[in-house]
Amino acid sequence: MRMSSKPGMWRLGSSAIVIALLALASAVTVVAAGNTPAPSQLFQSPITATPTATVTPTPTPTETVTPTPTPTPTLTSEPGHTRLEIRCDDGEILVGEIGTCTVWIDLDELPRGLAGVEVHLPFAPIGVAEVVDADGNPDNGVQISLHPFSSLFTGGIFVGQNQADNANGTIDFAVSQAGGIPVTDTNGPVQIATIHFRGLQEDCVRIPLVTAILSDRDGYPIALDEFLEDGLCFIPLPQAECKISGTVQLQGRYDHSAAAVEFCSEDGDCYPVVPVPGGSPAGDFELTVDCNERYKGTASMPLYLSAETKPEWKEVTGEECVQAIKLLGGDVIGDNVIDIRDVAYIAYRFGGSDTSADVNGDGAVNILDLTVAAANFERVGPISWPWC
């Protein structure tokens, strides 16, 4: 700096220097005291800035999120509807007779037409019924009838499987369309198979579905939407009953109800009537017996010769009869022979009331009893009792 040589200018310059030095000294003193000057102490700002408030973010509460379950896929992967149904005979079927179940299919507006059907059906419990072979040929196993498939498929059909296993209680069949147009709508249920069951014992057999595969022409599956099961119930055969009737009279008596009548089968089942049903004085009888068995009959009464059917055995399949017979009196000894001993026995008790010699049962031993024994002298039982 170049100083002015004029005395007045120096003084003015010196005063300015002194003021600046005093200000600098004051600033140094503040710093030395450890106090940092505010910006306003150092700089004059034309606009005071509004401080921005620091906002502490409020934490968002943790939410428990329940995972949405994956929906179970429906059976059908395309529009339309498919249904398989079993229909069986209503009511009860006698054991040994045959009941029928049919398999039906119902298709509704399938975008892809049906060209093949495979079905696996069990029937349970095993042993209640058996599948009757549809073609009657034991060499190719037991089969069911698949002829109704012609009402479903146009063109021909190829049968890939047709087998019923009675030992394991299963039915399996598979049929494909040969030519024709795949079926997109059946306009109601259509029968595709027929199963005949023969009842083996008293119980009900059910036919649920195990597996069914429906196929379009390109070999892609068409899922089954609905299945309706059914079954058959078998009841035991009613006890077969047949009848044997006839008339047995006692010689010399008016009341014939005391005669003993009995018919026995070859199996040893006996049907006795003592006295005759209703106490018929006429000696009429009627017995109810099992059908389809062979029987022989006997008729007897103390003091009389017995009778036995001839021929001895006869098969009874309905209502049978034996001819009316009169038992011969005078066998007071009871050896099925009328001889001198019987006559002598009656004669010895003649005029008394000994029941063992009273042949006609009137309470007195007299000429009536002796005459009967004498008339049958040397007759031997059992006397013949013919079937009608």
C-alpha positions in Angstrom: 0.0 0.0 0.0 1.2 3.3 -0.7 0.7 5.9 2.1 -0.5 9.4 1.4 1.9 12.0 2.5 -0.9 14.2 3.6 -1.4 14.4 7.4 -5.2 14.3 7.3 -5.5 11.2 5.2 -3.2 9.3 7.5 -5.3 10.0 10.5 -8.4 8.8 8.8 -6.8 5.7 7.6 -5.3 5.0 11.1 -8.8 5.2 12.7 -10.2 2.7 10.3 -7.4 0.3 10.9 -7.9 0.6 14.7 -11.6 -0.3 14.4 -10.9 -3.3 12.3 -8.3 -4.6 14.7 -10.7 -4.2 17.6 -13.4 -6.2 15.8 -11.0 -9.0 15.0 -9.9 -9.2 18.6 -13.4 -9.5 19.7 -14.1 -12.4 17.4 -10.9 -14.2 18.5 -12.0 -13.8 22.1 -15.4 -15.6 21.4 -13.6 -18.5 19.6 -11.1 -18.8 22.4 -13.9 -19.1 24.9 -15.1 -22.3 23.0 -18.4 -20.8 21.8 -19.0 -21.2 18.1 -20.7 -18.1 16.8 -24.1 -18.5 15.3 -24.3 -17.8 11.6 -26.1 -14.6 12.3 -23.1 -13.5 14.3 -20.9 -14.0 11.3 -23.2 -13.3 8.3 -26.2 -11.2 7.9 -28.8 -13.3 6.0 -31.7 -11.5 4.3 -34.2 -14.5 4.9 -34.4 -16.7 7.9 -35.1 -20.3 6.7 -37.9 -22.2 8.5 -36.4 -25.4 9.9 -37.9 -28.7 8.6 -39.2 -31.0 11.3 -37.8 -34.5 11.4 -40.7 -37.0 11.4 -40.1 -40.4 12.9 -42.1 -42.9 10.8 -44.7 -44.9 12.7 -44.1 -48.6 12.3 -46.8 -50.4 10.4 -48.2 -53.3 12.6 -47.3 -56.7 11.5 -50.4 -58.6 10.0 -50.8 -62.3 10.2 -51.6 -63.4 6.7 -53.4 -66.7 6.3 -52.3 -68.3 3.1 -55.1 -68.9 0.7 -55.5 -72.7 0.2 -54.9 -74.0 -3.3 -58.4 -74.9 -4.6 -58.9 -78.6 -5.3 -59.1 -79.0 -9.0 -62.5 -80.0 -10.2 -62.9 -83.3 -12.1 -63.7 -81.6 -15.3 -60.9 -79.6 -17.0 -63.3 -78.3 -19.6 -66.9 -77.1 -19.9 -69.7 -79.5 -20.2 -70.7 -82.4 -17.8 -70.1 -86.1 -17.6 -71.9 -88.6 -15.5 -71.7 -92.4 -15.0 -74.6 -94.2 -13.3 -75.4 -97.8 -12.1 -79.0 -98.8 -12.1 -80.1 -102.1 -10.5 -83.3 -104.0 -10.2 -85.5 -102.6 -7.4 -86.9 -104.8 -4.7 -85.7 -108.0 -3.2 -84.4 -111.0 -5.3 -84.5 -114.6 -4.1 -81.2 -116.3 -3.5 -80.4 -118.4 -6.5 -82.3 -116.1 -8.9 -80.7 -113.4 -11.2 -80.8 -109.7 -10.8 -79.7 -107.1 -13.4 -77.6 -104.0 -13.1 -77.0 -101.6 -16.1 -74.3 -99.0 -16.7 -75.4 -95.6 -18.1 -73.4 -92.6 -19.3 -74.7 -89.0 -19.7 -72.7 -86.4 -21.6 -73.7 -82.7 -21.8 -72.2 -80.3 -24.3 -68.6 -81.5 -24.3 -66.3 -79.3 -26.4 -64.2 -82.4 -27.2 -66.2 -85.5 -28.1 -66.0 -88.8 -26.3 -64.4 -91.7 -28.2 -63.4 -94.1 -25.5 -64.6 -95.4 -22.1 -62.8 -97.5 -19.5 -64.5 -98.5 -16.3 -63.4 -100.5 -13.3 -66.2 -101.6 -10.9 -66.0 -103.6 -7.7 -68.9 -105.5 -6.1 -69.0 -106.2 -2.4 -69.2 -108.1 -0.3 -67.7 -110.9 -2.2 -69.6 -114.2 -2.1 -73.0 -112.6 -1.9 -73.5 -112.7 -5.7 -71.7 -113.8 -8.8 -71.6 -112.3 -12.3 -73.3 -114.5 -14.8 -71.3 -115.1 -18.0 -72.8 -113.1 -20.8 -71.7 -115.3 -23.6 -71.9 -118.6 -21.9 -68.3 -119.6 -22.9 -66.2 -120.6 -19.9 -63.1 -120.7 -22.0 -62.8 -116.9 -22.2 -63.7 -116.3 -18.6 -66.8 -114.4 -17.3 -67.9 -111.4 -19.3 -70.6 -108.8 -19.2 -72.8 -107.6 -22.1 -71.3 -104.5 -23.9 -73.7 -104.6 -26.8 -75.5 -101.4 -25.7 -72.4 -99.5 -26.7 -73.8 -99.4 -30.2 -76.4 -97.0 -28.9 -73.6 -94.6 -27.8 -71.0 -94.7 -30.6 -71.6 -94.4 -34.3 -69.4 -96.6 -36.5 -68.0 -99.7 -34.8 -66.4 -100.5 -31.5 -63.1 -102.0 -30.3 -63.3 -103.9 -27.0 -60.1 -103.6 -25.2 -61.2 -105.4 -22.0 -64.2 -107.3 -20.8 -63.7 -109.4 -17.7 -65.5 -110.1 -14.5 -63.6 -111.8 -11.6 -66.0 -113.4 -9.1 -63.2 -114.5 -6.8 -62.0 -110.9 -6.3 -65.3 -109.1 -6.9 -64.2 -106.9 -9.8 -65.7 -105.9 -13.2 -63.4 -104.3 -15.8 -64.3 -103.2 -19.3 -62.9 -100.8 -21.9 -64.4 -99.8 -25.3 -63.1 -97.4 -28.0 -65.0 -96.0 -31.0 -64.0 -97.2 -34.4 -64.9 -94.6 -37.0 -67.9 -92.4 -36.6 -68.1 -89.0 -34.9 -67.2 -88.6 -31.2 -70.1 -88.0 -28.9 -70.4 -84.5 -27.5 -74.0 -84.7 -26.1 -76.1 -87.8 -25.4 -79.3 -85.9 -24.8 -79.9 -87.8 -21.6 -78.5 -91.1 -20.2 -77.5 -93.8 -22.6 -77.0 -97.5 -21.6 -73.6 -98.9 -22.3 -73.3 -102.2 -20.4 -75.5 -104.9 -18.7 -74.4 -107.0 -15.7 -76.4 -110.1 -14.5 -75.8 -111.2 -10.9 -76.9 -114.5 -9.4 -77.6 -114.3 -5.7 -75.5 -116.8 -3.6 -76.6 -115.9 -0.1 -78.8 -113.5 1.8 -77.3 -110.0 1.8 -77.0 -106.9 -0.4 -74.3 -106.3 -2.9 -73.1 -102.8 -3.7 -71.4 -101.6 -6.9 -69.3 -98.5 -6.2 -66.9 -96.9 -8.7 -63.2 -97.3 -8.5 -61.9 -95.8 -11.7 -63.4 -94.4 -14.9 -61.4 -93.0 -17.8 -63.1 -91.1 -20.6 -61.0 -90.3 -23.7 -61.4 -88.1 -26.7 -60.3 -89.1 -30.2 -56.8 -87.7 -29.7 -56.2 -89.7 -26.6 -56.7 -86.9 -24.1 -58.6 -87.7 -21.0 -62.0 -86.2 -20.3 -62.6 -86.3 -16.5 -65.7 -87.7 -14.9 -67.8 -85.3 -13.0 -70.4 -87.5 -11.3 -71.0 -91.1 -10.4 -74.1 -92.7 -9.0 -73.8 -96.1 -7.4 -76.5 -98.8 -6.8 -76.8 -102.4 -5.7 -79.0 -105.5 -5.3 -80.5 -107.2 -2.3 -81.1 -111.0 -2.1 -83.4 -112.7 0.3 -83.6 -116.4 1.2 -85.9 -118.7 -0.6 -89.2 -119.1 1.2 -89.6 -122.4 2.9 -91.1 -124.7 0.3 -94.3 -126.4 1.5 -96.2 -129.2 -0.1 -99.2 -131.1 1.2 -100.1 -134.8 1.6 -103.7 -135.7 2.3 -105.8 -138.8 2.7 -108.3 -140.7 4.9 -107.6 -143.4 7.5 -110.6 -145.2 9.1 -110.7 -147.8 11.8 -112.7 -151.0 11.2 -115.7 -151.3 13.5 -115.6 -147.7 14.8 -117.6 -144.6 14.1 -114.9 -142.1 15.3 -111.7 -142.5 13.3 -109.8 -139.5 14.8 -107.5 -141.6 17.0 -105.5 -143.2 14.2 -101.8 -142.2 14.1 -100.6 -141.0 10.7 -97.0 -140.1 9.9 -95.0 -139.3 6.8 -91.2 -139.3 6.9 -88.7 -138.1 4.3 -85.5 -139.9 3.2 -83.6 -137.3 5.2 -85.3 -138.4 8.4 -87.7 -135.5 8.8 -91.1 -136.8 10.0 -94.5 -135.2 10.1 -96.8 -137.0 12.5 -100.5 -136.3 13.0 -101.9 -137.6 16.2 -104.8 -137.2 16.3 -106.0 -136.2 12.9 -106.1 -132.4 12.5 -109.3 -131.0 14.1 -110.1 -134.4 15.5 -111.9 -135.4 12.3 -114.3 -138.3 13.1 -114.2 -139.1 9.4 -110.4 -139.8 9.6 -109.4 -137.2 7.1 -106.0 -135.6 7.4 -103.7 -133.2 5.7 -100.0 -132.7 6.3 -97.7 -129.8 5.2 -94.2 -131.0 4.3 -91.1 -129.7 2.5 -91.2 -129.9 -1.2 -89.0 -131.8 -3.6 -88.3 -134.7 -1.1 -89.3 -138.3 -1.2 -91.7 -139.5 1.5 -93.2 -142.7 2.9 -96.3 -142.9 5.1 -97.6 -145.1 7.9 -100.8 -145.4 9.7 -101.3 -147.3 12.9 -103.6 -147.9 15.9 -103.4 -150.2 18.8 -105.4 -153.5 18.2 -105.2 -152.9 14.5 -102.9 -154.0 11.7 -100.7 -151.1 10.5 -100.6 -149.7 6.9 -97.6 -148.5 4.8 -97.6 -146.6 1.5 -96.9 -148.5 -1.7 -94.7 -147.8 -3.4 -92.9 -147.0 -0.2 -91.3 -143.7 -1.3 -92.8 -141.0 -3.5 -91.4 -137.6 -4.4 -93.7 -134.8 -3.3 -93.5 -131.6 -5.5 -96.9 -130.2 -4.8 -100.2 -131.5 -3.4 -100.1 -135.3 -3.2 -102.6 -137.8 -1.7 -102.9 -141.4 -0.6 -106.0 -143.5 -1.1 -108.5 -143.8 1.6 -107.7 -146.9 3.8 -109.4 -148.9 6.5 -107.2 -150.4 9.2 -108.1 -154.0 10.0 -108.9 -154.7 13.6 -108.2 -157.8 15.8 -104.4 -157.6 16.4 -104.7 -157.6 20.2 -101.4 -159.3 20.7 -99.6 -156.4 18.8 -97.3 -158.4 16.5 -98.9 -157.1 13.3 -100.5 -160.5 12.6 -104.1 -161.7 13.4 -104.0 -165.4 14.3 -105.4 -167.8 16.7 -103.7 -166.1 19.6 -105.6 -162.9 19.0 -108.9 -164.8 18.7 -108.2 -166.8 21.9 -107.3 -163.6 23.8 -110.5 -161.9 22.9 -112.5 -165.1 23.7 -110.9 -165.4 27.1 -112.0 -161.9 28.0 -115.4 -162.2 26.4 -118.2 -160.5 28.3 -115.8 -158.2 30.2 -114.5 -154.6 29.6 -110.7 -155.2 29.2 -109.6 -152.4 26.9 -106.8 -154.6 25.6 -109.4 -156.9 24.0 -112.0 -154.2 23.2 -111.2 -153.8 19.5 -114.0 -151.3 18.6 -113.5 -149.3 21.7 -117.1 -149.3 22.9 -116.2 -150.3 26.4 -117.2 -153.9 26.2 -115.6 -157.1 24.9 -118.3 -158.9 23.0 -119.3 -160.5 19.7 -118.5 -157.4 17.8 -114.8 -157.6 18.8 -114.6 -161.3 18.2 -116.2 -161.1 14.8 -113.8 -158.4 13.6 -110.8 -160.5 14.6 -112.2 -163.7 13.1 -112.9 -161.8 9.8 -109.3 -160.8 9.5 -107.9 -164.2 10.6 -104.4 -164.8 9.1 -104.0 -161.2 7.8 -100.6 -159.7 8.2 -99.5 -156.1 8.4 -98.4 -153.7 7.3 -101.2 -153.6 4.7 -100.7 -151.8 1.4 -101.6 -148.1 1.3 -101.5 -146.9 -2.3 -100.6 -143.4 -3.3 -103.2 -141.7 -5.5 
